[in-house]
């Protein structure tokens, strides 16, 4: 049966002396939208009967047909899942494991149930992720409290200094200039006097020489070249002299500014001694400890905001779990009725089946536990299936469950 519906084939099934093995099945089917869609995609008309035929060849290959039309194995398997439910030993073992009962019950659900369950699981996943982040943040804050406090102090101290890039170098240059004010003023004044003075003016002498050479330019190109060079030198020196005069006029010693610079450098030197060799080094260190602080405290989101969001998600989770539980109880009632009917047809008309719920911890399936109970004789109370059911009763109960599920899924056959 499995091989006919697309399972892996083997040449061992071919009878000795024959070229191939043929497996054929006739299935009566009712209208099934999913099955009809698969058939339509492969150009096969949906009818009340489907003939599945598979030939296993000596070379290990196989040929599959549905209603005479050749199909590949993936299509054959897709169609087969809507036709036959094959019971294996593993299925019966599931009945003896109560933790799997909730999954078996949920499989009986329709689209509206799965929509509710998917919505619940989305909320649960979001809640679990956020709760982990909140707990990790709280754990980090506890474990790294001393480090966080030290980082807070250092960040505050560096921020209070209000450092600027290369500020120390610029202030030191200003300080040196102010401390050497007299020497600078004397040197600039002496240079100015040497260039332009009433008693002796270098500029006047050069100007006289320039004018003399101008009168000789017509006699020799070499004279003209010297005259041009001297003229250029004169105008450069004249500009320098003018600039010197402006600088000397503006030159003034500001004792108050020097004191401000000294005070600022004291602050900077105090910070650089603790956190780095220069202002730029301190600013690099500041960037690094700020990143570390943000990592340890989760500075992108405040604890209050995260906890508010967690409470909101918790309320959504409780509401979604209640809706899921309501639909699951409705599902249980329907499954109980189906299985009780099936048990009667399997000569267990006195038996009764019940799905019992108990509250549990929140997980991806909800906040309740599900277990199947059975009563095999009138007057006896319901007891856990795993404790009271015999081997024969388990087999018939599994057949009843398979029948109920196959009817829901519009499967035509059960191999038990």
C-alpha positions as CSV (number, residue, x, y, z in Angstrom):
1,X,0.0,0.0,0.0
2,X,2.8,2.4,0.9
3,X,4.6,1.7,-2.3
4,X,1.5,2.2,-4.3
5,X,1.1,5.7,-2.8
6,X,4.6,6.8,-3.5
7,X,6.9,5.2,-0.9
8,X,10.4,4.1,-1.9
9,X,10.2,1.0,-4.2
10,X,12.4,-2.1,-4.4
11,X,13.0,-4.6,-7.2
12,X,12.6,-7.3,-4.6
13,X,8.8,-7.0,-5.0
14,X,9.1,-8.2,-8.6
15,X,8.2,-11.8,-9.0
16,X,11.0,-14.0,-10.4
17,X,10.9,-14.3,-14.2
18,X,8.6,-11.3,-14.7
19,X,9.7,-7.9,-16.1
20,X,7.9,-5.7,-13.6
21,X,5.6,-5.6,-10.6
22,X,2.2,-3.8,-10.8
23,X,0.3,-2.4,-7.9
24,X,-3.2,-1.0,-8.4
25,X,-5.8,0.5,-6.1
26,X,-9.4,1.7,-6.7
27,X,-10.6,4.5,-4.3
28,X,-14.0,6.0,-4.0
29,X,-13.7,9.6,-3.1
30,X,-15.9,12.5,-2.0
31,X,-15.5,16.1,-3.0
32,X,-12.3,17.4,-1.3
33,X,-11.1,20.9,-2.2
34,X,-7.4,20.3,-1.5
35,X,-7.4,16.9,-3.4
36,X,-9.3,18.5,-6.3
37,X,-6.7,21.3,-6.5
38,X,-3.8,18.9,-6.7
39,X,-5.5,16.9,-9.5
40,X,-6.5,20.0,-11.4
41,X,-2.9,21.3,-11.3
42,X,-1.8,18.0,-12.9
43,X,-4.5,18.1,-15.5
44,X,-6.5,15.2,-14.0
45,X,-10.3,15.4,-13.8
46,X,-11.8,14.9,-10.4
47,X,-14.2,12.0,-10.4
48,X,-16.0,9.8,-7.8
49,X,-13.3,7.1,-8.3
50,X,-9.6,7.3,-8.6
51,X,-7.5,4.4,-9.9
52,X,-3.9,4.5,-8.7
53,X,-1.4,2.3,-10.6
54,X,2.3,2.0,-10.1
55,X,4.7,-0.2,-12.0
56,X,8.1,-1.2,-10.5
57,X,10.6,-2.0,-13.3
58,X,13.7,-4.3,-13.1
59,X,16.1,-1.3,-13.5
60,X,14.8,0.1,-10.2
61,X,12.7,2.8,-11.8
62,X,8.9,3.1,-11.6
63,X,6.0,4.5,-13.5
64,X,3.0,6.0,-11.7
65,X,-0.5,6.8,-13.0
66,X,-3.7,8.3,-11.7
67,X,-6.7,7.5,-13.8
68,X,-4.4,6.5,-16.6
69,X,-2.4,9.8,-16.6
70,X,1.3,9.6,-15.7
71,X,2.4,11.6,-12.6
72,X,5.6,12.0,-10.7
73,X,6.2,10.6,-7.2
74,X,5.7,13.9,-5.4
75,X,2.2,14.2,-6.9
76,X,1.5,10.6,-6.1
77,X,2.4,11.2,-2.4
78,X,0.4,14.4,-2.3
79,X,-2.7,12.6,-3.6
80,X,-2.1,9.6,-1.4
81,X,-2.2,11.6,1.9
82,X,-5.9,12.4,1.2
83,X,-6.8,8.8,0.4
84,X,-5.3,6.4,3.0
85,X,-4.4,6.6,6.6
86,X,-1.9,3.8,7.4
87,X,-1.7,2.8,11.1
88,X,1.7,1.9,12.5
89,X,2.9,0.7,15.9
90,X,4.2,4.2,16.6
91,X,0.7,5.6,16.4
92,X,-0.5,3.3,19.2
93,X,2.5,4.2,21.3
94,X,1.4,7.8,21.2
95,X,-1.8,6.9,23.0
96,X,0.3,5.7,26.0
97,X,2.1,9.0,26.3
98,X,-0.3,11.6,27.9
99,X,2.0,14.5,26.9
100,X,1.1,13.8,23.3
101,X,-2.7,13.8,23.8
102,X,-3.0,17.5,23.4
103,X,-1.3,17.4,19.9
104,X,-3.7,14.5,18.9
105,X,-6.7,16.5,20.1
106,X,-5.5,19.6,18.2
107,X,-5.2,17.7,15.0
108,X,-8.9,17.2,15.1
109,X,-9.3,21.0,14.8
110,X,-10.5,22.9,11.8
111,X,-9.2,26.2,10.3
112,X,-10.8,28.5,12.9
113,X,-9.2,26.5,15.7
114,X,-5.7,26.7,14.0
115,X,-6.2,30.4,13.5
116,X,-6.7,30.8,17.3
117,X,-3.8,28.6,18.1
118,X,-1.5,30.4,15.7
119,X,-2.5,33.8,17.2
120,X,-1.9,32.5,20.7
121,X,1.6,31.1,19.7
122,X,2.6,34.5,18.2
123,X,1.7,36.3,21.4
124,X,3.4,33.6,23.5
125,X,6.6,33.8,21.4
126,X,6.7,37.6,21.7
127,X,6.0,37.4,25.5
128,X,8.7,34.9,26.0
129,X,11.3,36.9,24.0
130,X,10.5,40.1,25.9
131,X,10.5,38.4,29.3
132,X,13.9,37.0,28.6
133,X,15.2,40.4,27.7
134,X,13.8,41.9,30.9
135,X,15.3,39.1,33.0
136,X,18.7,39.4,31.2
137,X,18.6,43.2,31.8
138,X,17.9,42.8,35.5
139,X,20.5,40.1,35.8
140,X,23.1,42.3,34.1
141,X,22.3,45.2,36.3
142,X,22.7,43.0,39.4
143,X,25.9,41.2,38.3
144,X,27.6,44.3,36.9
145,X,26.3,46.8,39.5
146,X,29.8,47.9,40.6
147,X,31.0,48.2,37.0
148,X,27.9,50.2,36.0
149,X,28.4,52.6,39.0
150,X,32.0,53.1,38.0
151,X,31.1,53.7,34.4
152,X,28.4,56.2,35.5
153,X,30.9,58.1,37.5
154,X,33.5,58.2,34.7
155,X,30.9,59.2,32.1
156,X,29.6,62.0,34.3
157,X,33.1,63.3,35.0
158,X,34.2,63.3,31.4
159,X,30.9,64.9,30.3
160,X,31.3,67.6,32.9
161,X,34.7,68.5,31.4
162,X,33.1,69.3,28.1
163,X,36.2,68.4,26.1
164,X,36.7,69.3,22.5
165,X,38.9,67.5,19.9
166,X,42.6,68.8,20.0
167,X,41.6,71.3,22.7
168,X,44.7,70.7,24.8
169,X,47.1,71.4,21.9
170,X,45.4,74.6,20.9
171,X,45.3,75.9,24.5
172,X,48.9,75.1,25.1
173,X,49.8,77.1,21.9
174,X,47.8,80.1,23.2
175,X,49.4,79.8,26.6
176,X,52.9,79.7,25.2
177,X,52.2,82.7,23.1
178,X,50.9,84.7,26.1
179,X,53.9,83.6,28.3
180,X,56.3,84.8,25.6
181,X,54.4,88.0,24.9
182,X,57.4,90.4,25.7
183,X,59.9,88.5,23.6
184,X,57.4,88.3,20.7
185,X,56.6,92.0,21.0
186,X,60.3,93.0,21.1
187,X,61.2,90.8,18.2
188,X,58.3,92.0,16.0
189,X,59.0,95.6,16.8
190,X,62.8,95.3,16.0
191,X,62.0,93.6,12.7
192,X,59.6,96.5,11.8
193,X,62.1,99.1,12.8
194,X,64.8,97.5,10.7
195,X,62.5,97.5,7.7
196,X,61.0,101.0,8.0
197,X,62.5,103.6,10.4
198,X,62.9,107.4,10.1
199,X,66.7,107.1,10.8
200,X,67.3,104.0,8.8
201,X,64.8,102.5,6.5
202,X,65.6,99.3,4.6
203,X,62.5,99.8,2.5
204,X,63.6,103.3,1.5
205,X,67.1,102.2,0.5
206,X,65.6,99.3,-1.6
207,X,63.1,101.6,-3.2
208,X,66.0,103.9,-4.2
209,X,68.0,101.0,-5.7
210,X,64.9,99.8,-7.5
211,X,64.3,103.3,-9.1
212,X,68.0,103.5,-10.2
213,X,67.8,100.1,-11.9
214,X,64.6,101.1,-13.7
215,X,66.6,103.7,-15.6
216,X,69.1,101.1,-16.9
217,X,66.6,98.5,-18.2
218,X,66.8,99.6,-21.8
219,X,70.5,99.1,-22.0
220,X,70.8,95.4,-21.3
221,X,68.3,92.5,-20.7
222,X,70.3,91.5,-17.7
223,X,69.7,94.9,-16.1
224,X,66.0,94.6,-16.8
225,X,65.9,91.1,-15.1
226,X,67.7,92.5,-12.0
227,X,65.3,95.4,-11.9
228,X,62.3,93.2,-12.1
229,X,63.5,90.9,-9.3
230,X,64.3,93.8,-7.1
231,X,60.9,95.3,-7.7
232,X,59.2,92.1,-6.8
233,X,61.3,91.8,-3.6
234,X,60.5,95.4,-2.7
235,X,56.7,94.9,-3.0
236,X,56.9,91.7,-0.9
237,X,58.9,93.4,1.8
238,X,56.5,96.4,1.7
239,X,53.5,94.0,2.3
240,X,55.4,92.2,5.1
241,X,56.2,95.6,6.8
242,X,52.5,96.7,6.6
243,X,51.4,93.3,8.1
244,X,54.0,93.7,10.9
245,X,52.7,97.1,11.7
246,X,49.1,95.8,12.0
247,X,50.2,92.9,14.2
248,X,52.2,95.1,16.5
249,X,49.3,97.5,16.8
250,X,46.9,94.7,17.8
251,X,49.4,93.0,20.1
252,X,48.2,93.2,23.6
253,X,48.9,91.1,26.7
254,X,45.7,89.7,28.3
255,X,46.4,88.5,31.9
256,X,42.8,87.5,32.4
257,X,42.9,85.2,29.3
258,X,46.1,83.6,30.5
259,X,44.5,82.8,33.8
260,X,41.4,81.3,32.1
261,X,43.7,79.1,29.9
262,X,45.7,78.0,32.9
263,X,42.5,77.0,34.8
264,X,41.1,75.2,31.7
265,X,44.4,73.3,31.2
266,X,44.4,72.3,34.9
267,X,40.9,70.6,34.3
268,X,42.1,69.0,31.1
269,X,45.4,67.7,32.7
270,X,43.4,66.3,35.6
271,X,41.2,64.3,33.2
272,X,44.0,63.2,30.8
273,X,46.1,61.9,33.7
274,X,43.1,59.6,34.7
275,X,41.8,58.5,31.3
276,X,44.4,59.1,28.6
277,X,47.4,60.9,27.4
278,X,45.6,63.6,25.4
279,X,42.1,65.0,25.0
280,X,41.5,62.9,21.9
281,X,42.5,59.8,23.8
282,X,40.0,60.7,26.6
283,X,37.2,61.2,24.0
284,X,38.0,57.8,22.5
285,X,37.8,56.2,26.0
286,X,34.5,58.0,26.6
287,X,33.0,56.5,23.4
288,X,34.1,53.0,24.5
289,X,32.7,53.2,28.1
290,X,29.5,54.7,26.8
291,X,29.0,51.7,24.5
292,X,29.8,49.3,27.4
293,X,27.4,51.1,29.7
294,X,24.6,51.0,27.2
295,X,25.2,47.3,26.6
296,X,25.2,46.5,30.4
297,X,22.1,48.5,31.1
298,X,20.1,48.1,27.9
299,X,20.0,51.8,27.5
300,X,18.0,51.7,24.3
301,X,14.9,50.8,26.3
302,X,14.1,51.8,29.8
303,X,13.1,49.1,32.3
304,X,9.8,50.8,33.0
305,X,8.9,50.7,29.2
306,X,9.9,47.1,28.9
307,X,7.9,46.0,32.0
308,X,4.8,47.9,30.8
309,X,5.0,46.2,27.4
310,X,5.5,42.8,29.2
311,X,2.4,43.4,31.3
312,X,0.4,44.3,28.2
313,X,1.6,41.1,26.4
314,X,0.8,39.1,29.5
315,X,-2.8,40.3,29.4
316,X,-3.0,39.5,25.7
317,X,-1.5,36.0,26.4
318,X,-4.1,35.2,29.1
319,X,-7.0,36.4,26.8
320,X,-5.6,34.4,23.9
321,X,-5.1,31.3,26.1
322,X,-8.7,31.5,27.3
323,X,-10.1,31.7,23.7
324,X,-7.9,28.8,22.7
325,X,-9.0,26.8,25.7
326,X,-12.7,27.4,24.8
327,X,-12.2,26.2,21.2
328,X,-10.2,23.2,22.5
329,X,-13.0,22.3,24.9
330,X,-15.5,22.5,21.9
331,X,-13.1,20.3,20.0
332,X,-13.0,17.8,22.8
333,X,-16.8,17.5,23.0
334,X,-16.9,16.8,19.2
335,X,-14.1,14.2,19.4
336,X,-15.7,12.5,22.4
337,X,-19.0,12.1,20.5
338,X,-17.2,10.8,17.4
339,X,-15.1,8.3,19.3
340,X,-18.0,7.1,21.3
341,X,-19.9,6.4,18.1
342,X,-16.9,4.6,16.6
343,X,-16.4,2.5,19.8
344,X,-20.1,1.3,19.6
345,X,-19.4,0.1,16.0
346,X,-16.4,-1.8,17.3
347,X,-18.5,-3.7,19.9
348,X,-17.5,-1.4,22.8
349,X,-20.9,0.2,23.1
350,X,-20.6,0.2,26.9
351,X,-17.3,2.0,26.8
352,X,-17.1,5.8,27.1
353,X,-14.3,8.2,26.2
354,X,-13.5,11.5,27.8
355,X,-11.0,14.3,27.3
356,X,-10.0,15.8,30.6
357,X,-8.3,19.2,31.2
358,X,-6.1,20.5,34.0
359,X,-4.5,23.8,34.3
360,X,-0.8,24.0,33.6
361,X,2.1,26.4,32.9
362,X,2.0,28.6,29.8
363,X,3.7,27.0,26.8
364,X,3.3,27.1,23.1
365,X,0.2,24.8,23.3
366,X,-1.6,27.0,25.9
367,X,-1.9,26.8,29.7
368,X,-3.6,23.5,30.1
369,X,-2.8,19.8,30.1
370,X,-4.9,17.3,28.1
371,X,-5.3,13.6,28.9
372,X,-7.6,10.9,27.5
373,X,-9.7,9.0,30.0
374,X,-11.8,5.9,29.4
375,X,-14.6,4.1,31.1
376,X,-15.0,0.5,29.9
377,X,-18.1,-0.5,31.8
378,X,-21.2,1.3,33.0
379,X,-21.0,2.4,36.6
380,X,-17.2,2.7,36.5
381,X,-15.7,6.1,36.7
382,X,-13.4,7.5,34.1
383,X,-9.7,6.6,34.6
384,X,-6.6,7.5,32.7
385,X,-6.4,5.5,29.4
386,X,-2.7,4.7,30.0
387,X,-3.5,3.0,33.3
388,X,-6.6,0.9,32.5
389,X,-6.8,0.1,28.8
390,X,-5.8,-3.4,27.7
391,X,-3.9,-4.1,24.5
392,X,-7.1,-5.0,22.6
393,X,-8.9,-1.9,23.9
394,X,-6.0,0.3,22.9
395,X,-6.1,-1.1,19.4
396,X,-9.9,-0.5,19.1
397,X,-9.6,2.9,20.6
398,X,-6.8,3.9,18.1
399,X,-9.0,2.5,15.3
400,X,-11.9,4.7,16.6
401,X,-9.6,7.8,16.7
402,X,-8.2,7.0,13.2
403,X,-11.7,6.6,11.9
404,X,-12.8,10.0,13.4
405,X,-9.8,11.7,11.9
406,X,-10.1,10.1,8.5
407,X,-13.7,11.2,8.3
408,X,-12.7,14.8,9.2
409,X,-9.9,14.7,6.6
410,X,-12.1,13.0,3.9
411,X,-9.8,10.0,3.7
412,X,-11.3,7.0,2.0
413,X,-9.4,4.2,3.6
414,X,-7.7,3.2,6.8
415,X,-5.0,0.4,6.8
416,X,-4.9,-0.9,10.4
